[in-house]
Amino acid sequence: MRNDVRTLRLERKLSQGALAEALGVSRQTINSIEADRYTPSLPLAIALARFFGRPVEEVFHADGNR
Amino acid sequence: MQMATDDQRPRRKRVPINWSLPIFSAFLGLVLLAAGWIGGNPLLGLAMLGIMLAFGAIFVVGHRSETIRMMAAGRGADERWRSIDLRATAFSGMVVLAAVIVAFLWEIAHGRSGNPWAPLGALGGVSYLAALLWFRWRG
């Protein structure tokens, strides 16, 4: 699923490892989400959106549009 | 050029070793050694112990690797790794069942009873159906 996680993370000058640690997942998971290789569970998607202070539909794009 | 002092050097984060898998591997290796010994083939037992110790050592030596840590974490792994683990388990189950079916057919085709492959295949099929019903019920 296309998403803005990388953009939002870089805006906050966070490493993948730091974001992963904040959310309790592995760095590889953050990398896979950013690369659209892994679609996170609903709880993790919500946790990511809350972390960035955005609604989940602004972070993840189910229709493939950014 | 100024030398960096100990305080200036970036410190590598200490990663604790998860000993559960290495200890279990060593235990299983000892059980295999005992089985080989009892069966009159101590060299085979020693070889299997060596393999299990080497397997366990991977998790000690590579404990800094995120992949190794996730493999050792079991249920404590993150959701992506649990999903990978689930798919890998399903794949290996399919491979084993396919091998059992082929071996069963081979035995039947050679005029033999099909044992022990027939009960193993039945066990696989029954456990699969039981798991389907269980997870359907559990939602």
N, CA and C atoms of all chains as a GROMACS GRO file, in nm:
protein
  615
    1MET      N    1   0.084  -0.119   0.000
    1MET     CA    2   0.000   0.000   0.000
    1MET      C    3   0.088   0.125   0.000
    2ARG      N    4   0.057   0.215  -0.093
    2ARG     CA    5   0.139   0.338  -0.100
    2ARG      C    6   0.115   0.422   0.025
    3ASN      N    7   0.222   0.487   0.068
    3ASN     CA    8   0.209   0.565   0.192
    3ASN      C    9   0.313   0.677   0.196
    4ASP      N   10   0.295   0.767   0.292
    4ASP     CA   11   0.384   0.882   0.307
    4ASP      C   12   0.476   0.868   0.429
    5VAL      N   13   0.497   0.746   0.474
    5VAL     CA   14   0.574   0.727   0.597
    5VAL      C   15   0.716   0.782   0.582
    6ARG      N   16   0.781   0.754   0.468
    6ARG     CA   17   0.919   0.801   0.450
    6ARG      C   18   0.925   0.954   0.454
    7THR      N   19   0.832   1.018   0.381
    7THR     CA   20   0.830   1.165   0.376
    7THR      C   21   0.810   1.223   0.517
    8LEU      N   22   0.712   1.168   0.588
    8LEU     CA   23   0.682   1.219   0.722
    8LEU      C   24   0.798   1.195   0.818
    9ARG      N   25   0.863   1.080   0.802
    9ARG     CA   26   0.976   1.048   0.890
    9ARG      C   27   1.093   1.143   0.863
   10LEU      N   28   1.121   1.166   0.734
   10LEU     CA   29   1.232   1.255   0.700
   10LEU      C   30   1.204   1.399   0.740
   11GLU      N   31   1.078   1.440   0.734
   11GLU     CA   32   1.039   1.575   0.780
   11GLU      C   33   1.077   1.594   0.927
   12ARG      N   34   1.067   1.484   1.001
   12ARG     CA   35   1.099   1.492   1.145
   12ARG      C   36   1.243   1.452   1.174
   13LYS      N   37   1.320   1.432   1.066
   13LYS     CA   38   1.463   1.398   1.078
   13LYS      C   39   1.486   1.275   1.167
   14LEU      N   40   1.401   1.177   1.147
   14LEU     CA   41   1.411   1.053   1.223
   14LEU      C   42   1.474   0.944   1.137
   15SER      N   43   1.553   0.858   1.199
   15SER     CA   44   1.603   0.740   1.128
   15SER      C   45   1.495   0.633   1.130
   16GLN      N   46   1.511   0.535   1.041
   16GLN     CA   47   1.416   0.422   1.042
   16GLN      C   48   1.423   0.350   1.176
   17GLY      N   49   1.544   0.339   1.230
   17GLY     CA   50   1.562   0.270   1.359
   17GLY      C   51   1.490   0.343   1.472
   18ALA      N   52   1.499   0.476   1.471
   18ALA     CA   53   1.435   0.554   1.578
   18ALA      C   54   1.283   0.541   1.569
   19LEU      N   55   1.230   0.547   1.447
   19LEU     CA   56   1.085   0.532   1.430
   19LEU      C   57   1.041   0.392   1.472
   20ALA      N   58   1.122   0.292   1.431
   20ALA     CA   59   1.091   0.154   1.467
   20ALA      C   60   1.088   0.136   1.619
   21GLU      N   61   1.186   0.195   1.686
   21GLU     CA   62   1.193   0.183   1.832
   21GLU      C   63   1.073   0.250   1.898
   22ALA      N   64   1.032   0.364   1.843
   22ALA     CA   65   0.918   0.437   1.901
   22ALA      C   66   0.789   0.356   1.888
   23LEU      N   67   0.781   0.276   1.780
   23LEU     CA   68   0.658   0.201   1.755
   23LEU      C   69   0.667   0.055   1.799
   24GLY      N   70   0.783   0.014   1.846
   24GLY     CA   71   0.799  -0.123   1.894
   24GLY      C   72   0.801  -0.227   1.784
   25VAL      N   73   0.854  -0.188   1.668
   25VAL     CA   74   0.869  -0.285   1.558
   25VAL      C   75   1.015  -0.285   1.513
   26SER      N   76   1.049  -0.371   1.418
   26SER     CA   77   1.187  -0.376   1.371
   26SER      C   78   1.211  -0.269   1.265
   27ARG      N   79   1.340  -0.235   1.248
   27ARG     CA   80   1.375  -0.137   1.145
   27ARG      C   81   1.338  -0.191   1.006
   28GLN      N   82   1.353  -0.321   0.989
   28GLN     CA   83   1.319  -0.382   0.860
   28GLN      C   84   1.170  -0.363   0.827
   29THR      N   85   1.087  -0.365   0.931
   29THR     CA   86   0.943  -0.347   0.909
   29THR      C   87   0.915  -0.205   0.858
   30ILE      N   88   0.979  -0.107   0.920
   30ILE     CA   89   0.961   0.032   0.874
   30ILE      C   90   1.011   0.045   0.730
   31ASN      N   91   1.126  -0.016   0.702
   31ASN     CA   92   1.182  -0.011   0.567
   31ASN      C   93   1.085  -0.074   0.466
   32SER      N   94   1.027  -0.188   0.502
   32SER     CA   95   0.935  -0.257   0.411
   32SER      C   96   0.807  -0.177   0.389
   33ILE      N   97   0.759  -0.112   0.495
   33ILE     CA   98   0.638  -0.028   0.480
   33ILE      C   99   0.668   0.089   0.385
   34GLU      N  100   0.782   0.153   0.407
   34GLU     CA  101   0.818   0.268   0.323
   34GLU      C  102   0.835   0.228   0.177
   35ALA      N  103   0.884   0.107   0.156
   35ALA     CA  104   0.908   0.059   0.018
   35ALA      C  105   0.784  -0.006  -0.042
   36ASP      N  106   0.671   0.003   0.027
   36ASP     CA  107   0.545  -0.057  -0.019
   36ASP      C  108   0.552  -0.208  -0.036
   37ARG      N  109   0.645  -0.270   0.036
   37ARG     CA  110   0.655  -0.417   0.028
   37ARG      C  111   0.570  -0.484   0.134
   38TYR      N  112   0.535  -0.410   0.237
   38TYR     CA  113   0.457  -0.468   0.346
   38TYR      C  114   0.344  -0.374   0.385
   39THR      N  115   0.223  -0.429   0.390
   39THR     CA  116   0.108  -0.351   0.435
   39THR      C  117   0.089  -0.377   0.584
   40PRO      N  118   0.101  -0.272   0.666
   40PRO     CA  119   0.093  -0.294   0.811
   40PRO      C  120  -0.047  -0.332   0.854
   41SER      N  121  -0.056  -0.393   0.972
   41SER     CA  122  -0.187  -0.423   1.029
   41SER      C  123  -0.257  -0.291   1.062
   42LEU      N  124  -0.387  -0.298   1.083
   42LEU     CA  125  -0.462  -0.177   1.118
   42LEU      C  126  -0.408  -0.112   1.245
   43PRO      N  127  -0.380  -0.189   1.353
   43PRO     CA  128  -0.324  -0.124   1.472
   43PRO      C  129  -0.192  -0.051   1.446
   44LEU      N  130  -0.103  -0.113   1.364
   44LEU     CA  131   0.025  -0.047   1.337
   44LEU      C  132   0.005   0.075   1.248
   45ALA      N  133  -0.086   0.066   1.151
   45ALA     CA  134  -0.114   0.182   1.064
   45ALA      C  135  -0.167   0.298   1.147
   46ILE      N  136  -0.256   0.267   1.240
   46ILE     CA  137  -0.311   0.372   1.327
   46ILE      C  138  -0.201   0.430   1.416
   47ALA      N  139  -0.115   0.341   1.469
   47ALA     CA  140  -0.005   0.388   1.555
   47ALA      C  141   0.088   0.480   1.477
   48LEU      N  142   0.116   0.445   1.351
   48LEU     CA  143   0.202   0.530   1.267
   48LEU      C  144   0.136   0.666   1.244
   49ALA      N  145   0.007   0.662   1.209
   49ALA     CA  146  -0.065   0.788   1.182
   49ALA      C  147  -0.068   0.876   1.307
   50ARG      N  148  -0.093   0.815   1.421
   50ARG     CA  149  -0.097   0.892   1.546
   50ARG      C  150   0.040   0.950   1.579
   51PHE      N  151   0.143   0.870   1.551
   51PHE     CA  152   0.279   0.917   1.577
   51PHE      C  153   0.307   1.046   1.499
   52PHE      N  154   0.259   1.049   1.375
   52PHE     CA  155   0.283   1.167   1.290
   52PHE      C  156   0.172   1.273   1.306
   53GLY      N  157   0.072   1.245   1.389
   53GLY     CA  158  -0.036   1.341   1.414
   53GLY      C  159  -0.125   1.362   1.292
   54ARG      N  160  -0.142   1.259   1.213
   54ARG     CA  161  -0.226   1.268   1.093
   54ARG      C  162  -0.336   1.162   1.098
   55PRO      N  163  -0.446   1.186   1.028
   55PRO     CA  164  -0.545   1.078   1.011
   55PRO      C  165  -0.483   0.965   0.928
   56VAL      N  166  -0.524   0.844   0.955
   56VAL     CA  167  -0.460   0.730   0.889
   56VAL      C  168  -0.476   0.736   0.737
   57GLU      N  169  -0.588   0.790   0.689
   57GLU     CA  170  -0.608   0.795   0.543
   57GLU      C  171  -0.520   0.900   0.475
   58GLU      N  172  -0.457   0.986   0.555
   58GLU     CA  173  -0.362   1.083   0.497
   58GLU      C  174  -0.222   1.024   0.489
   59VAL      N  175  -0.200   0.918   0.564
   59VAL     CA  176  -0.068   0.854   0.564
   59VAL      C  177  -0.066   0.735   0.467
   60PHE      N  178  -0.175   0.660   0.466
   60PHE     CA  179  -0.185   0.541   0.379
   60PHE      C  180  -0.290   0.565   0.272
   61HIS      N  181  -0.256   0.524   0.150
   61HIS     CA  182  -0.342   0.553   0.036
   61HIS      C  183  -0.389   0.420  -0.025
   62ALA      N  184  -0.508   0.379   0.015
   62ALA     CA  185  -0.560   0.250  -0.030
   62ALA      C  186  -0.587   0.248  -0.179
   63ASP      N  187  -0.613   0.366  -0.236
   63ASP     CA  188  -0.643   0.371  -0.380
   63ASP      C  189  -0.516   0.385  -0.464
   64GLY      N  190  -0.402   0.393  -0.396
   64GLY     CA  191  -0.276   0.402  -0.470
   64GLY      C  192  -0.237   0.542  -0.508
   65ASN      N  193  -0.323   0.644  -0.476
   65ASN     CA  194  -0.288   0.783  -0.508
   65ASN      C  195  -0.221   0.849  -0.389
   66ARG      N  196  -0.120   0.931  -0.420
   66ARG     CA  197  -0.054   1.006  -0.312
   66ARG      C  198  -0.125   1.138  -0.287
   67MET      N  199   4.553   1.564   1.266
   67MET     CA  200   4.417   1.513   1.286
   67MET      C  201   4.395   1.478   1.433
   68GLN      N  202   4.285   1.525   1.486
   68GLN     CA  203   4.258   1.502   1.627
   68GLN      C  204   4.199   1.363   1.650
   69MET      N  205   4.255   1.297   1.749
   69MET     CA  206   4.203   1.164   1.780
   69MET      C  207   4.072   1.176   1.858
   70ALA      N  208   3.980   1.090   1.826
   70ALA     CA  209   3.854   1.090   1.901
   70ALA      C  210   3.875   1.021   2.035
   71THR      N  211   3.822   1.081   2.138
   71THR     CA  212   3.831   1.017   2.270
   71THR      C  213   3.719   0.915   2.282
   72ASP      N  214   3.728   0.836   2.389
   72ASP     CA  215   3.624   0.735   2.411
   72ASP      C  216   3.486   0.798   2.420
   73ASP      N  217   3.479   0.919   2.483
   73ASP     CA  218   3.349   0.983   2.500
   73ASP      C  219   3.290   1.029   2.367
   74GLN      N  220   3.381   1.061   2.269
   74GLN     CA  221   3.333   1.115   2.143
   74GLN      C  222   3.289   1.006   2.046
   75ARG      N  223   3.345   0.887   2.064
   75ARG     CA  224   3.312   0.780   1.971
   75ARG      C  225   3.167   0.737   1.986
   76PRO      N  226   3.098   0.715   1.873
   76PRO     CA  227   2.960   0.666   1.887
   76PRO      C  228   2.962   0.527   1.948
   77ARG      N  229   2.883   0.509   2.050
   77ARG     CA  230   2.882   0.378   2.117
   77ARG      C  231   2.780   0.288   2.052
   78ARG      N  232   2.824   0.163   2.031
   78ARG     CA  233   2.730   0.065   1.975
   78ARG      C  234   2.634   0.024   2.085
   79LYS      N  235   2.508   0.023   2.047
   79LYS     CA  236   2.406  -0.012   2.145
   79LYS      C  237   2.423  -0.159   2.185
   80ARG      N  238   2.419  -0.183   2.316
   80ARG     CA  239   2.436  -0.320   2.363
   80ARG      C  240   2.308  -0.399   2.334
   81VAL      N  241   2.326  -0.510   2.267
   81VAL     CA  242   2.211  -0.594   2.233
   81VAL      C  243   2.220  -0.722   2.315
   82PRO      N  244   2.124  -0.747   2.403
   82PRO     CA  245   2.131  -0.869   2.484
   82PRO      C  246   2.110  -0.994   2.398
   83ILE      N  247   2.175  -1.102   2.439
   83ILE     CA  248   2.161  -1.229   2.368
   83ILE      C  249   2.038  -1.301   2.421
   84ASN      N  250   1.953  -1.347   2.330
   84ASN     CA  251   1.839  -1.431   2.369
   84ASN      C  252   1.890  -1.576   2.372
   85TRP      N  253   1.906  -1.629   2.494
   85TRP     CA  254   1.970  -1.760   2.509
   85TRP      C  255   1.872  -1.876   2.491
   86SER      N  256   1.743  -1.849   2.480
   86SER     CA  257   1.646  -1.959   2.481
   86SER      C  258   1.670  -2.057   2.364
   87LEU      N  259   1.689  -2.004   2.244
   87LEU     CA  260   1.706  -2.092   2.128
   87LEU      C  261   1.840  -2.167   2.130
   88PRO      N  262   1.953  -2.098   2.162
   88PRO     CA  263   2.080  -2.174   2.172
   88PRO      C  264   2.073  -2.285   2.277
   89ILE      N  265   2.010  -2.255   2.392
   89ILE     CA  266   2.000  -2.357   2.498
   89ILE      C  267   1.911  -2.472   2.452
   90PHE      N  268   1.800  -2.439   2.386
   90PHE     CA  269   1.711  -2.545   2.335
   90PHE      C  270   1.784  -2.628   2.229
   91SER      N  271   1.861  -2.562   2.142
   91SER     CA  272   1.937  -2.634   2.038
   91SER      C  273   2.036  -2.730   2.102
   92ALA      N  274   2.107  -2.682   2.206
   92ALA     CA  275   2.205  -2.767   2.274
   92ALA      C  276   2.135  -2.886   2.341
   93PHE      N  277   2.020  -2.860   2.403
   93PHE     CA  278   1.943  -2.967   2.467
   93PHE      C  279   1.900  -3.072   2.364
   94LEU      N  280   1.847  -3.022   2.251
   94LEU     CA  281   1.803  -3.114   2.145
   94LEU      C  282   1.922  -3.194   2.091
   95GLY      N  283   2.037  -3.127   2.079
   95GLY     CA  284   2.158  -3.195   2.034
   95GLY      C  285   2.197  -3.308   2.129
   96LEU      N  286   2.184  -3.282   2.260
   96LEU     CA  287   2.217  -3.386   2.358
   96LEU      C  288   2.118  -3.503   2.350
   97VAL      N  289   1.991  -3.470   2.326
   97VAL     CA  290   1.890  -3.576   2.309
   97VAL      C  291   1.924  -3.660   2.186
   98LEU      N  292   1.964  -3.594   2.077
   98LEU     CA  293   2.001  -3.666   1.954
   98LEU      C  294   2.125  -3.751   1.977
   99LEU      N  295   2.221  -3.696   2.054
   99LEU     CA  296   2.341  -3.773   2.087
   99LEU      C  297   2.303  -3.899   2.166
  100ALA      N  298   2.215  -3.880   2.264
  100ALA     CA  299   2.171  -3.995   2.346
  100ALA      C  300   2.101  -4.099   2.259
  101ALA      N  301   2.016  -4.050   2.167
  101ALA     CA  302   1.943  -4.143   2.078
  101ALA      C  303   2.041  -4.221   1.991
  102GLY      N  304   2.140  -4.150   1.936
  102GLY     CA  305   2.240  -4.217   1.853
  102GLY      C  306   2.321  -4.318   1.932
  103TRP      N  307   2.355  -4.278   2.055
  103TRP     CA  308   2.434  -4.365   2.143
  103TRP      C  309   2.356  -4.492   2.175
  104ILE      N  310   2.229  -4.473   2.216
  104ILE     CA  311   2.144  -4.588   2.251
  104ILE      C  312   2.125  -4.679   2.130
  105GLY      N  313   2.114  -4.618   2.011
  105GLY     CA  314   2.095  -4.696   1.889
  105GLY      C  315   2.222  -4.757   1.835
  106GLY      N  316   2.333  -4.741   1.908
  106GLY     CA  317   2.458  -4.804   1.867
  106GLY      C  318   2.532  -4.728   1.759
  107ASN      N  319   2.500  -4.600   1.742
  107ASN     CA  320   2.569  -4.519   1.642
  107ASN      C  321   2.609  -4.384   1.704
  108PRO      N  322   2.708  -4.388   1.797
  108PRO     CA  323   2.746  -4.264   1.867
  108PRO      C  324   2.804  -4.157   1.774
  109LEU      N  325   2.867  -4.200   1.663
  109LEU     CA  326   2.923  -4.100   1.570
  109LEU      C  327   2.813  -4.017   1.506
  110LEU      N  328   2.702  -4.084   1.471
  110LEU     CA  329   2.588  -4.011   1.415
  110LEU      C  330   2.532  -3.914   1.520
  111GLY      N  331   2.525  -3.962   1.645
  111GLY     CA  332   2.478  -3.877   1.754
  111GLY      C  333   2.567  -3.755   1.772
  112LEU      N  334   2.699  -3.777   1.766
  112LEU     CA  335   2.793  -3.666   1.780
  112LEU      C  336   2.779  -3.566   1.665
  113ALA      N  337   2.760  -3.620   1.545
  113ALA     CA  338   2.742  -3.531   1.428
  113ALA      C  339   2.616  -3.446   1.445
  114MET      N  340   2.508  -3.507   1.492
  114MET     CA  341   2.383  -3.433   1.510
  114MET      C  342   2.397  -3.330   1.621
  115LEU      N  343   2.472  -3.367   1.728
  115LEU     CA  344   2.498  -3.270   1.835
  115LEU      C  345   2.577  -3.151   1.781
  116GLY      N  346   2.676  -3.180   1.698
  116GLY     CA  347   2.756  -3.072   1.637
  116GLY      C  348   2.671  -2.979   1.552
  117ILE      N  349   2.580  -3.040   1.475
  117ILE     CA  350   2.492  -2.958   1.390
  117ILE      C  351   2.404  -2.867   1.476
  118MET      N  352   2.348  -2.924   1.582
  118MET     CA  353   2.259  -2.845   1.669
  118MET      C  354   2.336  -2.736   1.743
  119LEU      N  355   2.462  -2.766   1.785
  119LEU     CA  356   2.543  -2.664   1.852
  119LEU      C  357   2.579  -2.552   1.755
  120ALA      N  358   2.609  -2.590   1.630
  120ALA     CA  359   2.641  -2.488   1.528
  120ALA      C  360   2.519  -2.400   1.501
  121PHE      N  361   2.401  -2.464   1.495
  121PHE     CA  362   2.276  -2.390   1.474
  121PHE      C  363   2.254  -2.290   1.588
  122GLY      N  364   2.274  -2.337   1.711
  122GLY     CA  365   2.257  -2.249   1.826
  122GLY      C  366   2.359  -2.136   1.828
  123ALA      N  367   2.481  -2.168   1.782
  123ALA     CA  368   2.588  -2.067   1.782
  123ALA      C  369   2.555  -1.951   1.688
  124ILE      N  370   2.482  -1.980   1.582
  124ILE     CA  371   2.442  -1.873   1.488
  124ILE      C  372   2.366  -1.763   1.563
  125PHE      N  373   2.282  -1.805   1.658
  125PHE     CA  374   2.199  -1.709   1.730
  125PHE      C  375   2.279  -1.632   1.836
  126VAL      N  376   2.392  -1.688   1.877
  126VAL     CA  377   2.478  -1.617   1.973
  126VAL      C  378   2.569  -1.521   1.897
  127VAL      N  379   2.637  -1.573   1.794
  127VAL     CA  380   2.731  -1.491   1.718
  127VAL      C  381   2.658  -1.378   1.644
  128GLY      N  382   2.541  -1.410   1.589
  128GLY     CA  383   2.470  -1.310   1.509
  128GLY      C  384   2.361  -1.235   1.585
  129HIS      N  385   2.375  -1.228   1.718
  129HIS     CA  386   2.265  -1.170   1.798
  129HIS      C  387   2.241  -1.023   1.769
  130ARG      N  388   2.338  -0.955   1.706
  130ARG     CA  389   2.316  -0.814   1.672
  130ARG      C  390   2.227  -0.798   1.548
  131SER      N  391   2.222  -0.902   1.466
  131SER     CA  392   2.141  -0.895   1.344
  131SER      C  393   1.993  -0.891   1.380
  132GLU      N  394   1.921  -0.798   1.318
  132GLU     CA  395   1.778  -0.785   1.345
  132GLU      C  396   1.704  -0.911   1.302
  133THR      N  397   1.747  -0.969   1.190
  133THR     CA  398   1.682  -1.091   1.140
  133THR      C  399   1.700  -1.205   1.241
  134ILE      N  400   1.823  -1.220   1.291
  134ILE     CA  401   1.849  -1.326   1.390
  134ILE      C  402   1.767  -1.300   1.516
  135ARG      N  403   1.761  -1.174   1.558
  135ARG     CA  404   1.685  -1.142   1.680
  135ARG      C  405   1.537  -1.175   1.662
  136MET      N  406   1.485  -1.145   1.543
  136MET     CA  407   1.343  -1.174   1.517
  136MET      C  408   1.318  -1.325   1.511
  137MET      N  409   1.415  -1.399   1.452
  137MET     CA  410   1.400  -1.545   1.446
  137MET      C  411   1.398  -1.605   1.586
  138ALA      N  412   1.481  -1.547   1.675
  138ALA     CA  413   1.491  -1.600   1.811
  138ALA      C  414   1.375  -1.553   1.899
  139ALA      N  415   1.307  -1.446   1.856
  139ALA     CA  416   1.206  -1.385   1.943
  139ALA      C  417   1.077  -1.467   1.952
  140GLY      N  418   1.051  -1.550   1.851
  140GLY     CA  419   0.928  -1.629   1.853
  140GLY      C  420   0.805  -1.539   1.852
  141ARG      N  421   0.718  -1.557   1.952
  141ARG     CA  422   0.596  -1.477   1.960
  141ARG      C  423   0.626  -1.330   1.992
  142GLY      N  424   0.746  -1.304   2.039
  142GLY     CA  425   0.783  -1.166   2.072
  142GLY      C  426   0.829  -1.086   1.951
  143ALA      N  427   0.835  -1.152   1.834
  143ALA     CA  428   0.877  -1.082   1.713
  143ALA      C  429   0.770  -0.982   1.670
  144ASP      N  430   0.807  -0.890   1.584
  144ASP     CA  431   0.708  -0.791   1.542
  144ASP      C  432   0.613  -0.851   1.438
  145GLU      N  433   0.508  -0.775   1.403
  145GLU     CA  434   0.399  -0.833   1.324
  145GLU      C  435   0.444  -0.880   1.185
  146ARG      N  436   0.537  -0.806   1.123
  146ARG     CA  437   0.583  -0.847   0.990
  146ARG      C  438   0.657  -0.980   0.998
  147TRP      N  439   0.742  -0.992   1.100
  147TRP     CA  440   0.817  -1.117   1.114
  147TRP      C  441   0.724  -1.233   1.147
  148ARG      N  442   0.621  -1.208   1.230
  148ARG     CA  443   0.525  -1.316   1.262
  148ARG      C  444   0.453  -1.361   1.135
  149SER      N  445   0.423  -1.264   1.047
  149SER     CA  446   0.359  -1.298   0.920
  149SER      C  447   0.453  -1.382   0.832
  150ILE      N  448   0.581  -1.342   0.828
  150ILE     CA  449   0.681  -1.418   0.751
  150ILE      C  450   0.693  -1.559   0.808
  151ASP      N  451   0.698  -1.568   0.940
  151ASP     CA  452   0.712  -1.697   1.008
  151ASP      C  453   0.593  -1.788   0.976
  152LEU      N  454   0.473  -1.728   0.975
  152LEU     CA  455   0.352  -1.804   0.946
  152LEU      C  456   0.355  -1.860   0.803
  153ARG      N  457   0.394  -1.774   0.708
  153ARG     CA  458   0.399  -1.819   0.568
  153ARG      C  459   0.508  -1.923   0.547
  154ALA      N  460   0.623  -1.905   0.615
  154ALA     CA  461   0.732  -2.002   0.602
  154ALA      C  462   0.691  -2.137   0.661
  155THR      N  463   0.618  -2.131   0.774
  155THR     CA  464   0.570  -2.255   0.837
  155THR      C  465   0.472  -2.326   0.745
  156ALA      N  466   0.379  -2.251   0.684
  156ALA     CA  467   0.282  -2.309   0.592
  156ALA      C  468   0.353  -2.371   0.472
  157PHE      N  469   0.455  -2.301   0.422
  157PHE     CA  470   0.529  -2.353   0.306
  157PHE      C  471   0.601  -2.483   0.340
  158SER      N  472   0.669  -2.485   0.456
  158SER     CA  473   0.742  -2.607   0.493
  158SER      C  474   0.645  -2.721   0.518
  159GLY      N  475   0.525  -2.689   0.574
  159GLY     CA  476   0.423  -2.792   0.594
  159GLY      C  477   0.377  -2.851   0.462
  160MET      N  478   0.359  -2.765   0.362
  160MET     CA  479   0.318  -2.814   0.230
  160MET      C  480   0.426  -2.902   0.166
  161VAL      N  481   0.552  -2.861   0.185
  161VAL     CA  482   0.664  -2.940   0.129
  161VAL      C  483   0.666  -3.078   0.194
  162VAL      N  484   0.652  -3.082   0.326
  162VAL     CA  485   0.656  -3.211   0.398
  162VAL      C  486   0.538  -3.298   0.355
  163LEU      N  487   0.418  -3.238   0.346
  163LEU     CA  488   0.301  -3.317   0.305
  163LEU      C  489   0.316  -3.369   0.163
  164ALA      N  490   0.370  -3.286   0.074
  164ALA     CA  491   0.392  -3.330  -0.065
  164ALA      C  492   0.490  -3.447  -0.066
  165ALA      N  493   0.597  -3.438   0.015
  165ALA     CA  494   0.696  -3.546   0.021
  165ALA      C  495   0.633  -3.673   0.076
  166VAL      N  496   0.547  -3.660   0.177
  166VAL     CA  497   0.479  -3.776   0.235
  166VAL      C  498   0.390  -3.843   0.130
  167ILE      N  499   0.316  -3.762   0.053
  167ILE     CA  500   0.226  -3.818  -0.049
  167ILE      C  501   0.306  -3.891  -0.157
  168VAL      N  502   0.417  -3.828  -0.201
  168VAL     CA  503   0.502  -3.892  -0.304
  168VAL      C  504   0.559  -4.024  -0.252
  169ALA      N  505   0.608  -4.022  -0.128
  169ALA     CA  506   0.665  -4.143  -0.068
  169ALA      C  507   0.559  -4.252  -0.054
  170PHE      N  508   0.438  -4.212  -0.015
  170PHE     CA  509   0.327  -4.307  -0.002
  170PHE      C  510   0.296  -4.371  -0.139
  171LEU      N  511   0.286  -4.288  -0.243
  171LEU     CA  512   0.259  -4.340  -0.377
  171LEU      C  513   0.370  -4.434  -0.424
  172TRP      N  514   0.493  -4.399  -0.392
  172TRP     CA  515   0.609  -4.482  -0.429
  172TRP      C  516   0.599  -4.621  -0.365
  173GLU      N  517   0.566  -4.620  -0.237
  173GLU     CA  518   0.553  -4.747  -0.164
  173GLU      C  519   0.439  -4.832  -0.220
  174ILE      N  520   0.325  -4.769  -0.246
  174ILE     CA  521   0.209  -4.840  -0.302
  174ILE      C  522   0.244  -4.897  -0.439
  175ALA      N  523   0.311  -4.815  -0.521
  175ALA     CA  524   0.345  -4.857  -0.657
  175ALA      C  525   0.444  -4.975  -0.658
  176HIS      N  526   0.517  -4.994  -0.546
  176HIS     CA  527   0.611  -5.106  -0.536
  176HIS      C  528   0.551  -5.223  -0.460
  177GLY      N  529   0.421  -5.222  -0.446
  177GLY     CA  530   0.352  -5.336  -0.386
  177GLY      C  531   0.364  -5.345  -0.236
  178ARG      N  532   0.402  -5.235  -0.172
  178ARG     CA  533   0.416  -5.236  -0.026
  178ARG      C  534   0.295  -5.168   0.038
  179SER      N  535   0.293  -5.167   0.172
  179SER     CA  536   0.172  -5.124   0.242
  179SER      C  537   0.152  -4.972   0.239
  180GLY      N  538   0.258  -4.898   0.217
  180GLY     CA  539   0.248  -4.752   0.222
  180GLY      C  540   0.283  -4.694   0.358
  181ASN      N  541   0.315  -4.783   0.453
  181ASN     CA  542   0.357  -4.737   0.586
  181ASN      C  543   0.504  -4.697   0.584
  182PRO      N  544   0.546  -4.600   0.662
  182PRO     CA  545   0.466  -4.523   0.760
  182PRO      C  546   0.404  -4.398   0.700
  183TRP      N  547   0.409  -4.389   0.567
  183TRP     CA  548   0.366  -4.262   0.504
  183TRP      C  549   0.215  -4.242   0.511
  184ALA      N  550   0.138  -4.351   0.503
  184ALA     CA  551  -0.008  -4.337   0.507
  184ALA      C  552  -0.056  -4.273   0.638
  185PRO      N  553  -0.015  -4.325   0.756
  185PRO     CA  554  -0.061  -4.258   0.879
  185PRO      C  555  -0.007  -4.116   0.894
  186LEU      N  556   0.115  -4.093   0.842
  186LEU     CA  557   0.170  -3.957   0.850
  186LEU      C  558   0.087  -3.861   0.766
  187GLY      N  559   0.051  -3.905   0.644
  187GLY     CA  560  -0.032  -3.823   0.556
  187GLY      C  561  -0.169  -3.799   0.618
  188ALA      N  562  -0.225  -3.904   0.680
  188ALA     CA  563  -0.355  -3.891   0.745
  188ALA      C  564  -0.347  -3.792   0.861
  189LEU      N  565  -0.236  -3.801   0.936
  189LEU     CA  566  -0.215  -3.706   1.048
  189LEU      C  567  -0.211  -3.562   0.996
  190GLY      N  568  -0.140  -3.544   0.885
  190GLY     CA  569  -0.131  -3.410   0.826
  190GLY      C  570  -0.268  -3.359   0.782
  191GLY      N  571  -0.343  -3.445   0.713
  191GLY     CA  572  -0.476  -3.405   0.664
  191GLY      C  573  -0.572  -3.375   0.778
  192VAL      N  574  -0.574  -3.464   0.878
  192VAL     CA  575  -0.666  -3.446   0.991
  192VAL      C  576  -0.630  -3.321   1.071
  193SER      N  577  -0.501  -3.302   1.095
  193SER     CA  578  -0.461  -3.183   1.172
  193SER      C  579  -0.491  -3.055   1.096
  194TYR      N  580  -0.480  -3.060   0.962
  194TYR     CA  581  -0.514  -2.943   0.881
  194TYR      C  582  -0.662  -2.910   0.893
  195LEU      N  583  -0.746  -3.014   0.880
  195LEU     CA  584  -0.891  -2.992   0.892
  195LEU      C  585  -0.928  -2.943   1.033
  196ALA      N  586  -0.865  -3.002   1.134
  196ALA     CA  587  -0.892  -2.961   1.272
  196ALA      C  588  -0.853  -2.815   1.292
  197ALA      N  589  -0.738  -2.775   1.235
  197ALA     CA  590  -0.693  -2.636   1.248
  197ALA      C  591  -0.789  -2.542   1.176
  198LEU      N  592  -0.837  -2.584   1.057
  198LEU     CA  593  -0.935  -2.501   0.984
  198LEU      C  594  -1.058  -2.475   1.070
  199LEU      N  595  -1.112  -2.582   1.130
  199LEU     CA  596  -1.233  -2.569   1.211
  199LEU      C  597  -1.205  -2.483   1.335
  200TRP      N  598  -1.089  -2.507   1.397
  200TRP     CA  599  -1.054  -2.432   1.518
  200TRP      C  600  -1.044  -2.281   1.488
  201PHE      N  601  -0.972  -2.247   1.381
  201PHE     CA  602  -0.954  -2.105   1.351
  201PHE      C  603  -1.081  -2.041   1.296
  202ARG      N  604  -1.168  -2.124   1.233
  202ARG     CA  605  -1.297  -2.072   1.188
  202ARG      C  606  -1.380  -2.036   1.311
  203TRP      N  607  -1.376  -2.126   1.412
  203TRP     CA  608  -1.452  -2.104   1.535
  203TRP      C  609  -1.396  -1.984   1.613
  204ARG      N  610  -1.260  -1.974   1.613
  204ARG     CA  611  -1.196  -1.865   1.688
  204ARG      C  612  -1.210  -1.731   1.617
  205GLY      N  613  -1.253  -1.732   1.493
  205GLY     CA  614  -1.277  -1.608   1.419
  205GLY      C  615  -1.150  -1.549   1.364
   0.00000   0.00000   0.00000
